[in-house]
Amino acid sequence: MKKNIIFSLMLCFLLISCTSPNEKPFETNESSIYEMAEVQNIKILSNSCNVKSGAGDDFNVVGNLKQNDVVNVLDQVGDWYVVQLDNNKVGCVNQANCQPVVKDGPQTAQKPQPNVQQPQPDQTQPNQPQPQQTRQDNTGTTTQPVKRLTSQEQRMLELVNSERTKNGLSALKVDLEVTRVARIKSQDMVDNNYFSHYSPTYGSPFDMMKSFGINYLHAGENIAANSSVEKAHTALMNSSGHRKNILSPDFTHIGIGIKTSDKYGLMFTQMFISKPK
């Protein structure tokens, strides 16, 4: 009996000794958020669509739209979209005849600047990037256009799309501009020592995306802090809110930003958007 107890104690000691004695016991965390934006544009689906003077079939016809026409939406009244035609006339289109779309345009939105470490006048010349834009890190300059995913980001994309394929969903396409914003968000959490969807620098993820000129119909964000891509993905899939974002049929594109964190090991931001054409 004593021999069995001694053997068990020795086995426990060996197991403890073999579990990465030099590995830092990083914390882990996850969080998710989702939003549907206001519809700004619609595409006509029917061959011919009458535009009514009011939100109802009994109103007079003030115009006609053809299939695949895209028009601006001013408001929504029940099942009707209030639209502005090319001749500046305003009318209403029934939702049954159209679908919301995202219309790409010039990204003229002012890029947000951090509320910390503002440059002194003698440090920055006119038309030169701010320090936030030129800061270097392990993935390069954060505000430069992203040309490709890092190996860790690519691995996370593969895991996400594998889950979607298993559930009969289309794979998410990489949006490199969204990836750039996701990297900035992860770095912001590291730099400012917080873990939240609401950044002291950029506000909510939806405020942040819009500020960087990203248009979408639906948007979501998963954030995670873990020691590896695989562990982070498993934790996200085991959480209903994060799993819902990963497996949402609404989303069409994704941006992934991964940064090194002394506290967590790695900081992850997944930004999801839908931009139907």
Buried (B, 14 or more C-beta within 10 A) or exposed (E): EEEEEEEEEEEEEEEEEEEEEEEEEBEEBBBBBBEBBEBBBBBBEBEEBBBBBBBEEEBEEBBEBEEEBEBBBEEBEEEBBBBEBEEEEBBBBBBEBBBBBBBEEEEEEEBBBBEEEEEEEEEBEEEEBBEBBEBEBEBEEBBEEBEEBBEBBBBBBEBBBEBBEEEEBEBBEBBEBBBBBBBBBBBBBBBBEEBEBEBEBBBBBBEBBBBBBBBBBBBBBBBBBBBEBEBBBEBBBEBEBBBEBBBBEBBBBBBBBBBBBEBBBBBBBBBBBBBBE
